[in-house]
Amino acid sequence: MSKVAVVFWSGTGNTEAMADLVAQGVKEAGGDASLIQISDFDESQIDDFDAFAFGCPAMGDEELEDTEFLPVYDIVEPLLGDKKVVLFGSYDWNDGEWMELWEQRAQDAGVNVVDSLIAKDYPDDEASAECVRVGKLLVG
């Protein structure tokens, strides 16, 4: 059974809702999903999981949250190896450029990004279905 960590930071609950849906997709595909807030995650847990979903909303000027999320992500990114990774998050303004920048950064670092997704504010029906879909991608 694939063990998947859904690691996230959420300020308003939108990205947390997305994390719940990604975990639902993992479970529907027969995997074991662990929902982990970024403050409870560190590099010592990398080997405990087969795949990862990292969630962070857009902050400031289309950036990752830099107080809690980014310091941890900076450490774990080079340790992910060829494990499957999904990136996700919500936004409220602009056009989602932070996700394009994050995905490019991860790919440049050699991360096996299998997909990414964004939702404007709280995930609507379409975004919810996408969250479940990408969760399923992480199994197997």
PyMOL commands that set and color helices and strands:
alter all, ss='L'
color gray80, all
select helices_A, chain A and resi 14-28+38-40+43-48+69-79+97-108+125-137
alter helices_A, ss='H'
color red, helices_A
select strands_A, chain A and resi 3-8+32-37+51-55+84-91+112-120
alter strands_A, ss='S'
color yellow, strands_A
deselect
rebuild
show_as cartoon
